[in-house]
Amino acid sequence: MPRPVGAITRGTTNPNRLRRVDNWIAVHCGELLRDAPDPLVVDLGYGATPVTTVELRARLVTAVRPDVRVIGLEIDPDRVAAAAPAADPPGLDFVRGGFELAGLRPVVVRAFNVLRQYDEPAVGPAWRAMTEALAPDGVLVEGTCDELGRLASWVLLDRAGPRSLTLAARLSTLDTPATLAERLPKALIHHNVPGEPVHEFVEALSGGWRDAAPYATFGPRQRWLRAVSAVREAGWPVLDRPARWRLGEVTVAWPAVAPAT
């Protein structure tokens, strides 16, 4: 097994914290897994408890295919040992590993709330290490969320690099889309300043939310739908459709929000 690459990070987590990204993976990466000879998914950096890894497998088994294999990777051997009792269902395991992915060739990697704890210069090398280890046509979903999973963002990458950015929120508790800037992935969070594309996108989304205030009478979902429609009409390359917007999501092509510096 390759030597683990990375550093031990904070291991805090909560049940259902990653429900939003898990459901997104089931929809947007489901076809890759259904077509794969070995539907292997890696959950990198699951933390002090394996609860979110167990939840990921349960959701993919239900929504995608029953023989999905999920392997949780942690660089901390004590966390791997502590997770072992949770590896009861077939297709679920926990091993030691880092950005090198322990020599595995997964179809999908979920790496959440890991790189947020690194310095920004570490992001590029970590992305390359993980995407180079993917199975052919495999993808990496890397992002961050708040402690309860109410605010989240993630980048979809393949071996060629980043493809899209998704912002997601629990609309019933959202005050303004600007709040999502606090949970941008590490590659973008320090670029949320005037003159940077991601700042302009968040500002446009927030402006659309303000302009859609009259729709709040019909609930936050209708207000969000109008806000996302506004940014798309303004020329932003929104990649998803209203069915996803209704869930409090918006996905935009990466080149539109990539750091300018």
Rosetta silent file (secondary structure, phi, psi, omega in degrees, C-alpha in Angstrom):
SEQUENCE: MPRPVGAITRGTTNPNRLRRVDNWIAVHCGELLRDAPDPLVVDLGYGATPVTTVELRARLVTAVRPDVRVIGLEIDPDRVAAAAPAADPPGLDFVRGGFELAGLRPVVVRAFNVLRQYDEPAVGPAWRAMTEALAPDGVLVEGTCDELGRLASWVLLDRAGPRSLTLAARLSTLDTPATLAERLPKALIHHNVPGEPVHEFVEALSGGWRDAAPYATFGPRQRWLRAVSAVREAGWPVLDRPARWRLGEVTVAWPAVAPAT
SCORE:     score description
SCORE:     0.000 S_00000001
   1 L     0.000  134.840  178.844    0.000    0.000    0.000 S_00000001
   2 L   -61.103  154.140  176.284    1.389    3.477   -0.859 S_00000001
   3 L   -65.615  130.735 -179.154    2.466    5.719    1.983 S_00000001
   4 L   -58.943  136.829 -179.835   -0.514    7.917    2.997 S_00000001
   5 L  -109.911  122.786  178.830   -0.240   11.475    1.692 S_00000001
   6 L   137.338 -170.914 -179.081   -1.704   14.250    3.814 S_00000001
   7 L  -133.756  152.012  177.029   -2.082   15.331    7.415 S_00000001
   8 L   -67.499  129.573 -179.445   -4.488   14.445   10.201 S_00000001
   9 L  -116.550  174.689  176.553   -7.276   17.025   10.341 S_00000001
  10 L   -57.356  142.026 -174.599  -10.142   17.752   12.715 S_00000001
  11 L  -108.345   18.752 -176.200  -12.541   14.853   12.731 S_00000001
  12 L   -66.939  139.524  175.851  -15.807   16.535   13.678 S_00000001
  13 L  -158.325  172.061 -179.995  -18.896   15.333   11.843 S_00000001
  14 L  -145.576  149.002  174.016  -22.629   14.840   12.299 S_00000001
  15 L   -56.835  141.257  177.585  -25.242   12.420   10.977 S_00000001
  16 L    66.706    8.707 -179.612  -26.864   13.646    7.746 S_00000001
  17 L   -62.257  -32.905 -174.811  -24.283   16.398    7.419 S_00000001
  18 L  -108.042   20.980 -177.877  -23.483   15.307    3.848 S_00000001
  19 H   -58.372  -40.370 -176.494  -26.983   14.353    2.721 S_00000001
  20 H   -63.520  -47.837 -178.923  -27.107   17.102    0.092 S_00000001
  21 H   -71.344  -32.768  177.977  -23.919   16.130   -1.680 S_00000001
  22 H   -61.207  -46.127 -179.987  -24.721   12.406   -1.360 S_00000001
  23 H   -65.312  -35.426  177.024  -28.035   12.872   -3.164 S_00000001
  24 H   -65.302  -42.864  177.777  -26.298   14.986   -5.803 S_00000001
  25 H   -60.647  -42.871 -179.676  -23.703   12.240   -6.341 S_00000001
  26 H   -59.261  -37.160 -178.937  -26.453    9.650   -6.730 S_00000001
  27 H   -80.711  -49.811 -170.530  -28.033   11.720   -9.500 S_00000001
  28 H   -87.147  -20.781  179.004  -25.009   13.155  -11.299 S_00000001
  29 L  -114.499    1.296 -177.319  -22.558   10.268  -10.861 S_00000001
  30 H   -60.924  -40.040 -178.927  -25.078    7.449  -10.823 S_00000001
  31 H   -64.823  -39.857  176.400  -24.662    6.578  -14.489 S_00000001
  32 H   -57.864  -44.042 -178.985  -20.888    6.262  -14.071 S_00000001
  33 H   -70.031  -39.355  179.997  -21.414    3.836  -11.210 S_00000001
  34 H   -65.002  -32.523 -177.578  -24.119    1.848  -12.996 S_00000001
  35 H   -87.268  -10.249 -172.845  -21.856    1.413  -16.036 S_00000001
  36 L   -79.200  137.608  173.146  -18.702    0.557  -14.054 S_00000001
  37 L   -61.015  -35.929  177.237  -17.434   -3.037  -13.858 S_00000001
  38 L  -127.227   98.792 -176.008  -16.413   -2.265  -10.271 S_00000001
  39 L   -77.145   71.763 -176.127  -18.644    0.462   -8.745 S_00000001
  40 E   -94.132  131.074  176.638  -16.091    1.592   -6.169 S_00000001
  41 E  -122.016  134.917  176.397  -16.574    4.819   -4.217 S_00000001
  42 E  -110.961  132.038  173.185  -13.981    6.278   -1.846 S_00000001
  43 E  -107.416  104.955 -174.824  -14.917    8.564    1.029 S_00000001
  44 E   -90.002  125.250  174.790  -11.744   10.440    1.894 S_00000001
  45 L    73.924   55.728 -175.376  -11.347   11.851    5.400 S_00000001
  46 L   -74.471  -16.366  172.496  -14.540   10.644    7.064 S_00000001
  47 L    99.628 -160.649 -172.957  -13.438   11.904   10.474 S_00000001
  48 L   -70.234  -26.137  175.917  -13.691   10.699   14.037 S_00000001
  49 L  -129.601  152.232 -175.970  -16.759    8.559   13.343 S_00000001
  50 L   -89.529   16.004 -170.594  -17.725    6.711   10.126 S_00000001
  51 H   -57.919  -41.580 -176.645  -21.366    7.775   10.166 S_00000001
  52 H   -73.196  -26.210  174.497  -21.282    9.796    6.933 S_00000001
  53 H   -69.673  -43.634  177.381  -19.502    6.959    5.095 S_00000001
  54 H   -60.366  -42.381  179.015  -22.155    4.506    6.228 S_00000001
  55 H   -64.902  -40.008  179.533  -24.849    6.950    5.074 S_00000001
  56 H   -59.667  -47.438  179.273  -23.165    7.411    1.688 S_00000001
  57 H   -61.367  -45.240 -178.635  -23.190    3.685    1.014 S_00000001
  58 H   -59.357  -40.566 -178.701  -26.817    3.329    2.111 S_00000001
  59 H   -69.872  -39.941 -179.027  -27.918    6.129   -0.216 S_00000001
  60 H   -72.343  -37.120  177.183  -25.994    4.811   -3.218 S_00000001
  61 H   -61.781  -39.675 -178.760  -27.165    1.234   -2.675 S_00000001
  62 H   -74.533  -43.032 -170.448  -30.755    2.467   -2.636 S_00000001
  63 H   -94.922  -22.416 -171.598  -30.565    5.007   -5.459 S_00000001
  64 L  -115.907  -68.961  177.774  -27.900    3.634   -7.818 S_00000001
  65 L  -160.183  145.453 -171.534  -27.077   -0.096   -7.564 S_00000001
  66 L   -72.266  -15.450 -177.913  -27.040   -2.617   -4.722 S_00000001
  67 L  -101.681   18.161  174.377  -23.462   -3.764   -5.265 S_00000001
  68 L   -57.855  134.378  174.429  -21.807   -0.361   -4.831 S_00000001
  69 E  -104.742  132.928  177.677  -18.623   -0.682   -2.785 S_00000001
  70 E  -123.873  128.400  177.214  -17.674    2.169   -0.460 S_00000001
  71 E  -120.615  122.252  175.175  -14.289    2.425    1.232 S_00000001
  72 E   -87.856  130.638  179.267  -13.649    5.071    3.858 S_00000001
  73 E  -111.902  133.521  172.779  -10.091    6.388    3.967 S_00000001
  74 E  -138.406  141.429  178.665   -8.485    8.070    6.962 S_00000001
  75 L   -80.889  -18.281  179.904   -4.858    8.948    7.498 S_00000001
  76 L   -87.503  112.788 -177.341   -5.259    8.488   11.253 S_00000001
  77 H   -62.726  -29.389  177.898   -4.886    4.759   12.076 S_00000001
  78 H   -65.133  -36.435  178.140   -6.846    5.176   15.311 S_00000001
  79 H   -69.087  -36.678  177.239   -9.860    6.403   13.338 S_00000001
  80 H   -63.463  -44.489  179.618   -9.574    3.437   10.975 S_00000001
  81 H   -64.453  -39.718 -179.111   -9.523    1.031   13.920 S_00000001
  82 H   -67.732  -28.537 -178.121  -12.482    2.774   15.562 S_00000001
  83 H   -81.943  -15.575 -173.593  -14.513    2.524   12.339 S_00000001
  84 H   -52.321  -42.219 -179.521  -13.938   -1.221   11.879 S_00000001
  85 H   -62.604  -19.499 -179.641  -17.113   -2.321   13.743 S_00000001
  86 H   -81.584   -8.025 -176.304  -19.217   -0.292   11.288 S_00000001
  87 L   -85.650   45.799 -178.396  -17.937   -2.364    8.341 S_00000001
  88 L   -80.231  -49.717 -177.167  -20.679   -4.951    8.735 S_00000001
  89 L   -65.354  145.586  172.383  -22.604   -4.726    5.443 S_00000001
  90 L   -58.313  140.913  179.006  -20.891   -6.297    2.423 S_00000001
  91 L    88.376   11.340  177.110  -19.274   -3.622    0.314 S_00000001
  92 E  -129.857  128.458 -179.192  -18.271   -1.333    3.169 S_00000001
  93 E  -150.446  164.181  179.787  -14.725   -1.099    4.524 S_00000001
  94 E  -134.932  126.597 -179.253  -12.330    1.321    6.219 S_00000001
  95 E  -138.527  166.295  179.488   -8.604    1.524    5.509 S_00000001
  96 E   -83.877  133.593  178.805   -5.725    3.894    6.042 S_00000001
  97 L  -179.870  167.215 -179.840   -4.985    6.284    3.222 S_00000001
  98 L  -134.459 -142.054 -175.428   -4.714    9.870    2.045 S_00000001
  99 L   -64.533  -18.734  176.516   -4.712   11.800   -1.202 S_00000001
 100 L   -76.186   -9.087  177.071   -2.996    8.890   -2.969 S_00000001
 101 H    64.687   26.839  173.029   -6.243    6.926   -2.328 S_00000001
 102 H    55.164   30.007  178.609   -4.360    3.939   -0.899 S_00000001
 103 H    77.967    5.080  179.855   -3.664    2.549   -4.373 S_00000001
 104 L   -79.635  163.172  177.428   -7.386    2.204   -5.154 S_00000001
 105 L  -126.360   71.675 -175.245   -8.982    3.078   -8.505 S_00000001
 106 L   -75.272  155.962  173.339  -12.404    4.442   -7.559 S_00000001
 107 L   -80.374  -35.702  179.914  -15.107    5.604   -9.927 S_00000001
 108 E  -135.414  136.779  171.416  -16.148    8.348   -7.494 S_00000001
 109 E  -119.856  129.785  170.038  -14.275   10.050   -4.664 S_00000001
 110 E  -108.287  119.765  179.053  -16.049   12.199   -2.098 S_00000001
 111 E  -126.366   98.392 -173.016  -13.608   14.434   -0.184 S_00000001
 112 E  -119.042  136.013  177.194  -15.539   16.759    2.099 S_00000001
 113 L    59.468   31.133  177.883  -14.308   19.169    4.764 S_00000001
 114 L  -105.269  -62.164 -176.844  -10.731   17.966    4.274 S_00000001
 115 H   -66.854  -19.866  176.104   -8.944   20.526    2.101 S_00000001
 116 H   -56.655  -26.683 -176.798  -10.690   23.335    3.954 S_00000001
 117 H   -92.613    2.956  176.796   -8.212   22.660    6.746 S_00000001
 118 L  -103.153  167.948  171.977   -5.172   22.972    4.447 S_00000001
 119 L   -76.561  152.276 -176.297   -3.484   26.049    3.015 S_00000001
 120 H   -56.526  -38.735  179.413   -4.637   27.045   -0.460 S_00000001
 121 H   -61.039  -16.196  179.364   -1.332   26.079   -2.195 S_00000001
 122 H   -81.379  -12.939 -173.846   -1.977   22.475   -1.139 S_00000001
 123 H   -65.836  -50.366 -177.685   -5.220   22.263   -3.116 S_00000001
 124 H   -56.228  -52.763  177.907   -3.742   21.820   -6.600 S_00000001
 125 H   -59.721  -37.546  178.560   -1.372   18.973   -5.642 S_00000001
 126 H   -66.480  -43.796  176.826   -4.135   17.242   -3.655 S_00000001
 127 H   -58.027  -45.730 -177.861   -6.556   17.505   -6.581 S_00000001
 128 H   -64.321  -42.567 -179.571   -3.937   16.070   -8.945 S_00000001
 129 H   -60.351  -43.141 -177.863   -3.070   13.200   -6.614 S_00000001
 130 H   -73.063  -43.593 -177.631   -6.710   12.187   -6.277 S_00000001
 131 H   -70.518  -30.868  177.375   -7.745   12.613   -9.918 S_00000001
 132 H   -68.706  -21.582  179.996   -4.676   10.733  -11.187 S_00000001
 133 L   -90.370   -4.146 -177.600   -5.739    7.786   -9.034 S_00000001
 134 L   -68.692  154.800  167.983   -9.281    7.664  -10.445 S_00000001
 135 L   -64.991  160.173  175.325  -10.617    4.882  -12.624 S_00000001
 136 L   -53.546  134.153 -178.440  -11.041    5.856  -16.287 S_00000001
 137 L    68.919    8.972  178.982  -13.857    8.400  -16.536 S_00000001
 138 L   -72.276  165.172 -177.833  -13.898    8.646  -12.731 S_00000001
 139 E  -136.731  154.873  174.167  -14.709   11.852  -10.874 S_00000001
 140 E  -114.168  133.627  173.913  -13.815   13.646   -7.666 S_00000001
 141 E  -115.717  107.987 -173.882  -16.364   15.622   -5.650 S_00000001
 142 E  -121.569  127.577 -178.594  -14.471   17.953   -3.301 S_00000001
 143 E  -169.442 -159.775 -174.933  -16.085   20.518   -1.083 S_00000001
 144 E  -152.020  162.197  177.942  -17.172   21.754    2.293 S_00000001
 145 E  -154.390  169.196  176.211  -20.280   22.384    4.363 S_00000001
 146 L   -79.657  178.710 -170.611  -21.354   23.778    7.707 S_00000001
 147 L   -63.304  -28.529 -178.031  -21.717   21.604   10.790 S_00000001
 148 L  -106.037    1.758  179.233  -25.356   20.671   10.103 S_00000001
 149 L    76.602   18.934 -179.537  -25.157   20.491    6.325 S_00000001
 150 L   -79.616  -30.850  178.368  -27.398   23.499    5.775 S_00000001
 151 E  -124.290  132.630 -178.030  -24.843   25.325    3.589 S_00000001
 152 E  -152.994  158.061  172.220  -22.519   23.486    1.220 S_00000001
 153 E  -151.670  150.832  179.654  -20.461   23.845   -1.919 S_00000001
 154 E  -155.029  154.964  177.986  -18.438   21.424   -3.997 S_00000001
 155 E  -109.472  135.243  172.458  -16.326   21.153   -7.115 S_00000001
 156 E   -98.638  127.010 -178.927  -16.691   18.305   -9.602 S_00000001
 157 E  -129.540  152.744  166.014  -13.373   17.260  -11.151 S_00000001
 158 E  -127.400 -167.171 -176.415  -12.081   14.617  -13.526 S_00000001
 159 L   -63.747  -22.914  179.615   -8.560   13.868  -14.709 S_00000001
 160 L   -81.885  -15.179  179.419   -8.630   16.972  -16.919 S_00000001
 161 E   128.097 -166.653 -178.019   -9.400   19.257  -13.966 S_00000001
 162 E   -67.641  141.419  179.651  -12.383   21.076  -12.451 S_00000001
 163 E  -113.390  -36.695 -175.594  -15.667   20.955  -14.351 S_00000001
 164 E  -157.202  162.180  172.460  -18.251   22.716  -12.212 S_00000001
 165 E  -120.940  132.798  175.911  -19.064   24.412   -8.908 S_00000001
 166 E  -117.873  134.030  171.136  -22.277   23.650   -7.015 S_00000001
 167 E  -110.678  138.296 -177.520  -23.757   25.763   -4.232 S_00000001
 168 E  -142.315  142.440 -177.915  -26.451   24.209   -2.047 S_00000001
 169 E  -147.581  151.705  167.775  -28.517   25.476    0.865 S_00000001
 170 L   -79.360  106.960 -170.498  -31.434   24.556    3.070 S_00000001
 171 H   -63.543  -28.224 -177.974  -33.740   27.211    1.743 S_00000001
 172 H   -67.338  -18.008  179.919  -35.916   27.354    4.837 S_00000001
 173 H  -117.045    6.329 -176.849  -32.986   28.763    6.825 S_00000001
 174 L   -81.152  124.636  175.937  -31.238   30.785    4.107 S_00000001
 175 L   -87.518  -43.256  177.835  -31.052   34.506    4.783 S_00000001
 176 L  -158.015  146.586  176.653  -29.110   35.423    1.645 S_00000001
 177 H   -58.794  -21.123  177.859  -27.001   33.497   -0.908 S_00000001
 178 H   -58.965  -26.474  178.855  -24.049   35.611    0.215 S_00000001
 179 H   -62.116  -28.078  179.982  -23.922   33.350    3.285 S_00000001
 180 H   -63.942  -22.648  179.283  -22.799   30.521    1.011 S_00000001
 181 H   -60.407  -26.693  179.228  -19.507   32.348    0.476 S_00000001
 182 H   -67.635  -18.228 -176.120  -18.503   31.269    3.982 S_00000001
 183 H  -118.778   23.895  174.446  -18.547   27.645    2.794 S_00000001
 184 L   -64.554  150.669  175.424  -16.820   27.925   -0.555 S_00000001
 185 L   -58.958  158.598 -176.944  -14.215   25.222   -1.281 S_00000001
 186 H   -56.173  -33.644 -179.126  -10.651   26.046   -0.296 S_00000001
 187 H   -64.337  -18.764 -174.453   -9.744   26.713   -3.932 S_00000001
 188 H  -120.674  -22.039 -167.451  -12.218   29.610   -4.012 S_00000001
 189 H   -61.908  -33.353  179.558  -12.883   30.908   -0.522 S_00000001
 190 L   -82.605   -2.336  178.983   -9.957   33.341   -0.478 S_00000001
 191 L  -103.137    9.091  177.171  -11.004   34.642   -3.894 S_00000001
 192 L   -81.470   64.410 -179.378  -14.359   35.926   -2.727 S_00000001
 193 L  -136.717  155.394  179.997  -13.202   39.512   -3.191 S_00000001
 194 L   -52.335  137.762 -179.076  -14.092   42.189   -5.758 S_00000001
 195 L    97.287  -13.502  178.888  -12.567   41.496   -9.132 S_00000001
 196 L   -99.189  140.790 -176.636  -12.694   37.720   -8.779 S_00000001
 197 H   -57.229  -40.061 -177.365  -15.233   35.707  -10.815 S_00000001
 198 H   -66.541  -33.273  176.310  -16.587   33.720   -7.874 S_00000001
 199 H   -64.842  -42.087 -179.906  -17.295   36.955   -6.001 S_00000001
 200 H   -64.869  -37.199  179.584  -19.176   38.278   -9.002 S_00000001
 201 H   -67.049  -46.277  179.283  -21.224   35.086   -9.208 S_00000001
 202 H   -62.977  -38.966  177.422  -22.184   35.138   -5.523 S_00000001
 203 H   -63.885  -41.187  179.133  -23.049   38.819   -5.845 S_00000001
 204 H   -64.365  -40.951  179.345  -25.220   38.132   -8.881 S_00000001
 205 H   -65.997  -40.440  178.167  -27.028   35.327   -7.050 S_00000001
 206 H   -66.221  -38.754  177.318  -27.530   37.554   -4.005 S_00000001
 207 H   -64.122  -41.098  176.734  -28.823   40.353   -6.221 S_00000001
 208 H   -62.763  -36.693  177.462  -31.287   37.978   -7.831 S_00000001
 209 H   -64.976  -42.947  178.596  -32.418   36.898   -4.359 S_00000001
 210 H   -63.957  -44.681 -178.199  -32.988   40.521   -3.330 S_00000001
 211 H   -65.495  -25.586 -178.670  -34.888   41.304   -6.504 S_00000001
 212 L   -90.333   13.214 -177.781  -37.050   38.227   -5.954 S_00000001
 213 H   -52.986  -37.672  179.289  -38.111   39.359   -2.472 S_00000001
 214 H   -60.063  -25.088  179.850  -41.791   39.652   -3.530 S_00000001
 215 H   -76.474   -9.186  177.827  -41.769   35.906   -4.244 S_00000001
 216 H   -60.577  -23.652  176.271  -40.980   35.215   -0.594 S_00000001
 217 H   -57.595  -31.490 -177.992  -44.743   35.332   -0.071 S_00000001
 218 H   -95.157    5.168  177.349  -44.861   31.995   -1.894 S_00000001
 219 L   108.408  159.514 -177.046  -41.984   30.527    0.100 S_00000001
 220 H   -65.355  -26.324  179.446  -38.169   30.482   -0.133 S_00000001
 221 H   -64.045  -45.000  179.602  -38.205   27.859   -2.884 S_00000001
 222 H   -65.682  -35.925  178.719  -40.000   30.172   -5.306 S_00000001
 223 H   -65.814  -41.818  179.156  -37.667   33.014   -4.370 S_00000001
 224 H   -64.961  -42.609  178.272  -34.600   30.808   -5.034 S_00000001
 225 H   -57.172  -41.897  178.780  -36.009   29.673   -8.374 S_00000001
 226 H   -68.249  -38.223 -179.534  -36.361   33.293   -9.458 S_00000001
 227 H   -65.151  -44.348 -179.840  -32.862   34.157   -8.235 S_00000001
 228 H   -68.099  -39.635  175.902  -31.230   31.307  -10.156 S_00000001
 229 H   -57.979  -38.227 -178.522  -33.285   32.119  -13.237 S_00000001
 230 H   -65.211  -42.456 -179.054  -32.006   35.688  -13.013 S_00000001
 231 H   -70.123  -34.897  176.912  -28.332   34.704  -12.991 S_00000001
 232 H   -66.046  -43.102  178.887  -28.864   32.341  -15.914 S_00000001
 233 H   -65.079  -25.120  178.316  -30.659   35.062  -17.860 S_00000001
 234 L   -79.583   -2.846  175.374  -27.742   37.382  -17.078 S_00000001
 235 L   107.155   -0.571  177.398  -25.431   35.006  -18.956 S_00000001
 236 L   -71.153  137.267 -176.127  -23.950   32.839  -16.221 S_00000001
 237 L   -78.440   73.878  177.690  -23.428   29.248  -17.492 S_00000001
 238 E   -73.141  127.428 -171.647  -25.829   27.497  -15.137 S_00000001
 239 L   -96.839  -21.492 -176.983  -25.625   23.784  -15.891 S_00000001
 240 L   -99.612 -176.923 -173.186  -28.556   22.308  -13.984 S_00000001
 241 L  -122.268  170.610 -176.319  -32.305   22.685  -14.350 S_00000001
 242 H   -53.636  -27.126  178.309  -35.215   23.836  -12.153 S_00000001
 243 H   -60.299  -34.330  176.763  -35.661   20.326  -10.742 S_00000001
 244 H   -83.638  -35.371  178.195  -32.317   20.776   -8.963 S_00000001
 245 H   -58.355  -37.569 -178.394  -32.891   24.452   -8.170 S_00000001
 246 L   -60.938  -20.414  178.586  -35.999   23.457   -6.239 S_00000001
 247 L   -88.760    2.517 -178.563  -33.699   21.551   -3.872 S_00000001
 248 L    87.344   27.076 -177.940  -31.734   24.706   -3.121 S_00000001
 249 E  -115.756  158.245  165.291  -28.918   24.001   -5.584 S_00000001
 250 E  -152.801  132.651  179.937  -27.247   25.783   -8.447 S_00000001
 251 E  -119.216  130.592 -177.707  -24.393   24.409  -10.551 S_00000001
 252 E  -125.951  147.374  179.520  -22.236   26.635  -12.724 S_00000001
 253 E   -61.342  137.320 -175.623  -19.444   25.794  -15.170 S_00000001
 254 H   -57.353  -44.268 -177.653  -16.030   26.054  -13.528 S_00000001
 255 H   -54.827  -25.843 -178.521  -14.392   28.433  -16.057 S_00000001
 256 H   -74.412  -20.671 -176.335  -16.950   31.087  -15.071 S_00000001
 257 L  -123.285    0.561 -178.260  -15.875   31.093  -11.422 S_00000001
 258 L   -60.488  146.746 -179.285  -12.248   29.936  -11.555 S_00000001
 259 L   -55.558  137.757  177.824   -9.766   32.194   -9.745 S_00000001
 260 L   -80.549  -20.866 -178.257   -8.519   35.058  -11.852 S_00000001
 261 L  -125.309    0.000    0.000   -5.211   35.105   -9.955 S_00000001
